[in-house]
């Protein structure tokens, strides 16, 4: 593999990893606050793809893109209010079963409404513009994805560390009841977590589907699982960990395909999950849990 080819695949891998990272943040934030694996998160990502198709086909793209992102946020909030909030005091297993149920509901609803035939994703002007640097050819979206990912993560960390809402999120993640007694509006804080996670999933969908160009009802299932693995790999509950986990999986997957092992590229992600759970169950940046007496 020549140097130019290596850089070409590395750029593609970093771009894919950036999209994975944005989706993985949603898993890690919800887990950090609710101790819930939101298995429906990958399907919010898929539905965001459909929202974009219909929004951009019926209005100018500069209005359609924000409209689709707002649709993704509203879907995430509705799921939280309808499927998770009523089970706040229920056993954790009940909430997890509810999340799996929501995931299957969204997939089957999409199949019923849009059929199983893949639909063409709209081309946002400029995102597919081709650039050539010597022997390397790439599109604007490939360059934009990792840059936008890093900018959004920096802004998110600023929000969590420097704002009143961020302080509330950190308090709720540490001790929900104590946060409630301190006057923090726990339900609003949890809803805001779903707003942020769903918004980032919408951005991730825009970047991911622009490169892949089609959406179908199960197009969020496998990427969703990979992003969950990315969150576990980085240390579930850690935002920087989820980002680094997303980049690791995106780059690894791209190079496996480039080397002719595309059959094993999906399996590799789950082998990586098993290895990290055996070697370091808390992930790369996770903290060991302490039991309170």
Secondary structure as UniProt FT lines:
FT   HELIX           3..34
FT   TURN            39..40
FT   HELIX           41..58
FT   HELIX           61..79
FT   HELIX           80..84
FT   HELIX           85..87
FT   TURN            88..89
FT   HELIX           92..114
FT   STRAND          119..120
FT   TURN            125..128
FT   STRAND          130..133
FT   TURN            134..135
FT   STRAND          136..139
FT   HELIX           140..162
FT   HELIX           164..174
FT   HELIX           176..181
FT   TURN            182..183
FT   HELIX           186..212
FT   STRAND          214..215
FT   TURN            217..220
FT   HELIX           221..234
FT   TURN            236..237
FT   HELIX           239..258
FT   TURN            259..260
FT   HELIX           262..279
FT   TURN            281..282
//
